[in-house]
Amino acid sequence: MCLGVPGKVVEVNDMTALVDFWGVRKPVMLHTVDEPVAPGDYVLVHVGFAIRRIPPEEVEETLAFYEALLRAAEEDLMAAEVQSEIRSPEEAP
């Protein structure tokens, strides 16, 4: 299963954005996102690419859904996928 993870755009530099995922900041490519993004926007990210700008009216619900996934049991495969996507390089096994 493929899963995108929401994050908040911190800065944009040409076709790359710095995106914050619950305190972990990672560079994200903007080549495939469906519309322009700016700092403060939320995007859905999959394997390092922003694939969708999350409309402001959907941000709260989307973040609540993912936060529930992060609290799920470790044996839950979807929760593990989300956690691995946002893990910082220093935390990698």
PAMIPA-982482 format. One record per residue (C-alpha): x, y, z. Coordinates in Angstrom, 3 decimals, always signed. Layout:
+----------+----------+----------+
!       px !       py !       pz !
+----------+----------+----------+
!        X !        Y !        Z !
...
+----------+----------+----------+
This chain:
+----------+----------+----------+
!       px !       py !       pz !
+----------+----------+----------+
!   +0.000 !   +0.000 !   +0.000 !
!   +1.179 !   +3.507 !   -0.755 !
!   +0.463 !   +6.250 !   +1.727 !
!   +0.937 !   +9.987 !   +1.568 !
!   +1.753 !  +11.942 !   +4.719 !
!   +0.593 !  +15.509 !   +5.408 !
!   +3.119 !  +18.189 !   +6.260 !
!   +3.311 !  +21.958 !   +6.616 !
!   +5.357 !  +23.905 !   +4.066 !
!   +7.986 !  +25.954 !   +5.890 !
!   +9.767 !  +27.458 !   +2.878 !
!   +9.748 !  +27.170 !   -0.897 !
!  +12.806 !  +27.436 !   -3.111 !
!  +11.966 !  +26.958 !   -6.794 !
!  +10.707 !  +23.343 !   -7.133 !
!  +11.712 !  +22.222 !   -3.630 !
!   +9.992 !  +22.904 !   -0.325 !
!  +11.098 !  +22.384 !   +3.234 !
!   +8.163 !  +20.580 !   +4.876 !
!   +7.581 !  +20.011 !   +8.592 !
!   +6.168 !  +16.605 !   +9.603 !
!   +5.386 !  +16.798 !  +13.338 !
!   +8.729 !  +18.486 !  +14.071 !
!  +10.800 !  +16.605 !  +11.482 !
!  +11.724 !  +18.793 !   +8.523 !
!  +12.487 !  +17.259 !   +5.154 !
!  +13.011 !  +18.579 !   +1.628 !
!  +10.131 !  +17.749 !   -0.706 !
!   +9.978 !  +18.020 !   -4.492 !
!   +7.127 !  +20.099 !   -5.927 !
!   +7.193 !  +18.824 !   -9.512 !
!   +4.003 !  +16.774 !   -9.193 !
!   +1.859 !  +18.824 !   -6.805 !
!   -1.548 !  +19.744 !   -8.210 !
!   -1.265 !  +23.504 !   -7.602 !
!   +1.261 !  +26.099 !   -6.387 !
!   +2.144 !  +26.038 !   -2.690 !
!   +3.470 !  +28.665 !   -0.309 !
!   +4.818 !  +28.681 !   +3.252 !
!   +1.997 !  +27.858 !   +5.640 !
!   +0.212 !  +25.538 !   +3.194 !
!   -0.187 !  +21.840 !   +3.933 !
!   +0.679 !  +19.231 !   +1.332 !
!   +0.260 !  +15.481 !   +1.045 !
!   +3.698 !  +13.919 !   +0.454 !
!   +4.573 !  +10.518 !   -0.964 !
!   +8.197 !   +9.301 !   -1.337 !
!   +9.579 !  +12.832 !   -1.226 !
!   +7.103 !  +14.410 !   -3.665 !
!   +4.207 !  +16.708 !   -2.815 !
!   +1.277 !  +15.165 !   -4.657 !
!   -1.537 !  +17.406 !   -3.455 !
!   -2.055 !  +20.699 !   -1.688 !
!   -4.488 !  +20.075 !   +1.167 !
!   -7.304 !  +22.641 !   +1.043 !
!   -7.388 !  +24.768 !   +4.219 !
!  -10.854 !  +23.482 !   +5.128 !
!   -9.519 !  +19.878 !   +5.139 !
!   -6.283 !  +20.410 !   +7.096 !
!   -7.673 !  +19.919 !  +10.615 !
!   -9.511 !  +16.704 !   +9.726 !
!   -6.529 !  +15.326 !   +7.781 !
!   -4.065 !  +15.993 !  +10.613 !
!   -6.427 !  +14.457 !  +13.176 !
!   -6.654 !  +11.291 !  +11.069 !
!   -2.873 !  +10.949 !  +10.817 !
!   -2.316 !  +11.733 !  +14.487 !
!   -4.710 !   +8.874 !  +15.316 !
!   -2.631 !   +6.602 !  +13.068 !
!   +0.556 !   +7.604 !  +14.865 !
!   -1.006 !   +6.659 !  +18.214 !
!   -2.033 !   +3.230 !  +16.894 !
!   -0.320 !   +0.063 !  +18.049 !
!   +3.123 !   -0.618 !  +16.571 !
!   +1.939 !   -3.856 !  +14.968 !
!   -0.514 !   -1.855 !  +12.861 !
!   +1.054 !   -1.817 !   +9.369 !
!   -0.508 !   +1.491 !   +8.344 !
!   +0.758 !   +3.218 !  +11.493 !
!   +4.218 !   +1.751 !  +10.917 !
!   +4.184 !   +3.060 !   +7.327 !
!   +3.287 !   +6.577 !   +8.472 !
!   +5.915 !   +6.500 !  +11.230 !
!   +8.642 !   +5.355 !   +8.819 !
!   +7.715 !   +8.088 !   +6.349 !
!   +8.151 !  +10.901 !   +8.885 !
!  +11.063 !   +9.445 !  +10.879 !
!  +14.170 !  +11.624 !  +10.802 !
!  +17.360 !  +10.076 !   +9.336 !
!  +18.912 !  +10.033 !  +12.823 !
!  +16.065 !   +7.815 !  +14.075 !
!  +16.333 !   +5.250 !  +11.261 !
!  +17.104 !   +1.702 !  +12.430 !
+----------+----------+----------+
